[in-house]
Amino acid sequence: MRNISDQDRANVLVQALPYIQKWAGKTIVVKYGGNAMISPELKDAVMSDIVLLQLIGINVVLVHGGGPEISGMLNKIGKQSRFINGLRVTDEETIDIVQMVLAGKVNKSLVQLLEQHSGKAIGLCGLDGRMIMAEKKASGVDLGFVGEITEIHTEVIENATKNGYVPIISTVAGGYNGDVYNINADLAAARIASEMKAAKLILMTDIKGLLRDKEDESTLIPVVNVSEVPSLKREGIISGGMIPKIDCCVEAVRRGVKRAHIIDGRIPHSILIEMFSDEGIGTMFY
């Protein structure tokens, strides 16, 4: 911004005004993960975006993952990470590490980083206020303490946003018998967004969005009606790791979230591009 004239700066602000008016007072849920959580420059850009949105009256709820950090800690104690169909096999020792790393180190470092950017943040996990309740995920193989969400309670999140804080949420969940479960962060973000009647769910990823040809970034599909998803799966356009992400978007929209987006977290300020332009970025599901 240092290199643009005062006139250009004023024009940018005037052009942003209709979007600010449109989103002020609304809630958006951002799932934060991938490279945007690892690169220092991208982390700073995300935090700046969130502080700006908070200052103009948008309620931002940040839901984060932390797979690489969990794997790193397991390596330190000499434990191999195992995945089945993209889900981490989570035995008793691993769930302790998951809780310690996600709700502790990763969560609190994000709170501190947002506050270093002059934001107001509070760190929460699914155990706080019975926010995320879960039971053991039923699957053909035993995944251990991997949970299926049964209930979402948003009172503690709403209390935070009403008091001007950005809730930063790690996705460990409580069981009904005192167990703790590891929950997929995309799924948790989608369910939280739908319970809060959010205007937007934004999933940050390391890809441009949904591509018609996954080898060619110029084939981005910018807009998808959720009714088109089954045929896109049949054609093989939605495949592999994109299936669960897109299923989260579809579920959120069907549960009342107006728009769900898969955006490229490798692009600095991708959240602002999505919020403050007609074209947006990535793929929008409605």
C-alpha positions in Angstrom: 0.0 0.0 0.0 3.0 2.3 0.4 3.4 2.6 -3.3 -0.1 3.7 -4.2 -1.3 7.3 -4.3 -3.7 8.8 -1.8 -6.3 9.0 -4.6 -6.0 5.2 -5.4 -6.1 4.4 -1.7 -9.4 6.4 -1.4 -10.8 4.6 -4.5 -10.0 1.2 -3.0 -11.9 2.1 0.2 -14.9 3.5 -1.7 -15.1 0.3 -3.8 -15.0 -1.8 -0.6 -17.9 0.2 1.0 -20.8 -1.9 -0.6 -19.1 -5.1 0.6 -18.5 -3.7 4.1 -22.2 -2.7 4.3 -23.3 -6.2 3.0 -21.2 -8.2 5.5 -21.3 -6.0 8.6 -23.0 -7.9 11.5 -22.8 -11.2 9.6 -21.0 -14.3 10.8 -18.4 -16.1 8.6 -16.6 -19.4 9.6 -13.1 -19.9 8.2 -11.4 -23.3 8.3 -7.7 -22.5 8.5 -5.2 -25.1 7.4 -2.7 -26.1 4.7 0.2 -23.9 3.7 -1.4 -20.8 5.0 -0.8 -22.2 8.5 2.9 -23.0 7.8 4.3 -20.1 5.8 5.0 -17.0 8.1 4.1 -14.5 5.3 0.8 -16.3 4.7 0.0 -16.6 8.4 0.5 -12.8 8.8 -1.7 -12.1 5.8 -4.5 -14.3 7.2 -4.3 -12.7 10.6 -4.4 -9.2 9.0 -7.5 -10.2 7.0 -9.3 -11.4 10.1 -8.4 -8.3 12.2 -9.7 -6.1 9.3 -13.0 -8.1 9.1 -13.4 -7.9 12.9 -12.9 -4.1 12.9 -15.6 -3.6 10.2 -18.1 -5.5 12.3 -18.0 -9.0 10.7 -18.0 -11.9 13.2 -15.2 -14.2 12.3 -15.0 -17.8 13.7 -11.7 -19.5 13.0 -11.6 -23.3 13.0 -8.1 -24.8 12.6 -6.4 -28.1 11.9 -2.9 -29.1 12.8 -2.1 -32.4 11.1 1.6 -31.6 10.4 2.2 -30.5 14.0 0.6 -33.7 15.4 2.7 -35.8 13.1 5.8 -33.9 14.2 5.1 -34.5 17.9 4.4 -38.2 17.3 7.7 -38.5 15.4 9.4 -36.9 18.5 8.1 -39.7 20.7 9.0 -42.3 18.1 5.4 -43.1 17.0 4.5 -43.6 13.3 1.5 -41.7 12.0 -1.0 -44.1 10.3 -3.9 -43.0 8.0 -6.8 -45.0 6.6 -8.9 -43.2 3.9 -7.3 -39.9 4.9 -8.3 -40.3 8.6 -5.6 -40.5 11.3 -5.7 -43.8 13.2 -5.9 -42.4 16.8 -5.1 -44.8 19.6 -5.1 -43.8 23.3 -1.5 -42.4 23.2 -2.3 -40.5 20.0 -5.4 -38.8 21.3 -3.4 -37.5 24.2 -0.9 -36.0 21.7 -3.8 -34.6 19.5 -5.4 -32.9 22.5 -2.1 -31.5 23.7 -0.9 -30.2 20.3 -4.2 -28.9 18.9 -5.9 -27.5 22.0 -2.6 -26.4 23.5 0.4 -25.5 21.3 -1.3 -24.8 17.9 -4.4 -23.1 19.3 -2.6 -20.8 21.7 0.0 -19.8 19.2 -2.7 -18.7 16.8 -4.4 -16.7 19.6 -1.1 -15.0 20.3 -0.4 -14.3 16.6 -3.8 -12.7 16.1 -3.3 -10.5 19.2 0.2 -9.5 17.8 -1.8 -8.1 14.8 -3.9 -6.0 17.3 -6.9 -8.4 17.1 -8.9 -9.8 20.1 -8.8 -13.6 20.2 -9.9 -16.3 22.5 -8.8 -20.0 22.2 -11.4 -22.7 22.5 -11.7 -26.4 21.8 -14.7 -28.6 21.3 -14.6 -29.6 25.0 -15.4 -26.1 26.1 -19.1 -25.6 26.9 -19.8 -29.0 25.3 -19.3 -27.2 22.0 -18.7 -30.4 20.0 -20.1 -33.7 21.2 -19.2 -36.9 19.4 -19.3 -40.6 19.4 -16.8 -43.1 18.0 -16.9 -43.1 14.2 -18.4 -46.3 12.8 -16.2 -47.6 10.0 -15.1 -51.0 8.6 -11.7 -50.6 10.4 -11.1 -49.5 14.0 -9.8 -45.9 13.8 -9.6 -45.6 17.6 -10.6 -42.2 19.0 -11.8 -40.7 15.7 -15.2 -39.1 16.3 -18.5 -38.6 14.5 -20.2 -35.3 15.5 -23.5 -35.8 17.2 -24.2 -32.3 18.6 -22.9 -28.7 18.3 -23.5 -26.1 21.0 -22.6 -22.6 19.9 -23.3 -20.6 23.1 -19.7 -20.2 24.1 -18.8 -19.2 20.5 -21.6 -16.6 20.4 -20.6 -15.2 23.8 -17.1 -14.7 22.4 -18.2 -12.9 19.2 -20.7 -10.7 21.2 -17.8 -9.5 23.4 -15.6 -8.6 20.3 -13.4 -11.7 20.3 -12.5 -13.9 17.4 -13.0 -17.5 18.7 -10.2 -19.7 17.5 -11.4 -23.3 17.7 -9.5 -26.6 17.8 -11.5 -29.6 16.9 -11.2 -32.1 19.7 -14.6 -33.2 20.8 -16.1 -34.7 24.0 -17.7 -38.1 24.3 -20.7 -39.0 26.5 -18.6 -41.2 28.7 -15.7 -38.8 29.2 -13.7 -39.9 26.1 -12.0 -37.3 23.9 -12.3 -37.6 20.1 -10.3 -36.3 17.1 -12.6 -34.6 14.6 -11.9 -33.6 11.0 -11.6 -29.8 11.0 -13.5 -29.3 7.7 -16.5 -31.3 9.1 -16.4 -29.4 12.3 -16.2 -26.0 10.5 -19.2 -27.0 8.3 -21.3 -28.0 11.3 -20.4 -24.9 13.3 -21.2 -22.7 10.3 -24.7 -24.3 9.9 -25.5 -24.1 13.6 -24.6 -20.5 13.6 -26.5 -19.7 10.4 -23.3 -18.3 9.0 -23.5 -16.2 5.8 -20.3 -17.9 4.6 -18.1 -21.0 5.2 -14.6 -20.6 3.8 -12.3 -23.7 3.6 -8.7 -22.6 3.0 -6.8 -25.2 1.0 -3.5 -25.7 -1.0 -5.3 -25.8 -4.4 -7.0 -23.2 -6.6 -10.5 -24.7 -6.1 -12.4 -27.3 -8.0 -10.7 -27.9 -11.4 -12.4 -29.6 -14.4 -8.9 -31.0 -15.2 -6.9 -31.3 -12.0 -3.6 -30.9 -14.0 -4.7 -27.5 -15.4 -5.4 -24.6 -13.1 -7.0 -22.6 -15.9 -10.0 -25.1 -15.7 -11.2 -23.7 -12.4 -15.0 -24.1 -11.9 -15.9 -20.9 -10.1 -19.5 -21.6 -9.1 -21.3 -24.9 -8.4 -24.9 -25.5 -7.4 -24.9 -28.3 -4.8 -27.4 -30.2 -7.0 -24.6 -30.6 -9.6 -22.2 -32.4 -7.2 -23.4 -36.0 -7.8 -22.9 -35.7 -11.6 -19.5 -34.0 -11.1 -18.5 -37.1 -8.9 -19.8 -39.5 -11.6 -17.7 -37.7 -14.2 -14.6 -38.0 -11.9 -14.2 -34.2 -11.7 -14.7 -34.4 -7.9 -12.5 -37.2 -6.8 -9.9 -38.2 -4.2 -9.2 -35.7 -1.4 -11.6 -33.2 -2.8 -14.6 -35.5 -2.1 -14.7 -34.9 1.7 -14.1 -31.2 1.4 -16.9 -30.7 -1.2 -19.2 -32.9 0.9 -18.6 -30.5 3.8 -19.6 -27.6 1.6 -22.7 -29.4 0.4 -23.7 -30.3 3.9 -23.2 -26.7 5.1 -25.3 -25.2 2.3 -28.1 -27.8 2.8 -28.1 -27.0 6.5 -28.7 -23.3 5.8 -25.3 -21.6 5.1 -25.9 -19.3 2.2 -22.5 -19.8 0.5 -19.6 -22.2 1.0 -16.2 -21.7 -0.6 -13.0 -23.6 -1.3 -10.3 -21.0 -1.7 -6.5 -21.1 -2.3 -4.8 -20.3 1.0 -1.5 -20.0 -0.9 -2.6 -16.6 -2.2 -2.0 -13.8 0.3 -5.2 -12.1 1.5 -7.4 -14.7 -0.3 -10.1 -14.2 2.4 -10.3 -10.4 1.6 -10.4 -11.2 -2.2 -13.3 -13.5 -1.5 -15.2 -11.1 0.7 -14.6 -7.9 -1.2 -14.9 -8.7 -4.9 -17.7 -9.9 -7.2 -15.5 -12.5 -8.8 -14.2 -13.8 -5.5 -11.6 -16.6 -5.6 -11.7 -20.4 -5.7 -15.0 -22.3 -6.0 -18.3 -21.2 -4.5 -21.1 -23.7 -3.6 -24.6 -22.5 -3.3 
